[in-house]
Amino acid sequence: MFSSFSRPTVYNNLEEKEMKGAAFRLYSDRSIHQFLLTSLSLEPYITFTLASFQRDFTSVFLSNARLVYWIISASSIAS
């Protein structure tokens, strides 16, 4: 049986540093670009979500307050 394996490519120090630098620059540029795109595209959604949450919370709170008031009123009438 033959075992096949590939030998690692050997780079000199200059080539290795250039490749690492290029990979880092690509990662940095891409991550910054992605962050800007994400933050800009999510801003209206986050604002809308917070506003709708506040509106929903207020309406639920008011309806619960009415329910509590109704229960208290009914219990005081019954007693």
Beta strands, then each sheet from edge to edge (+ up, - down):
end
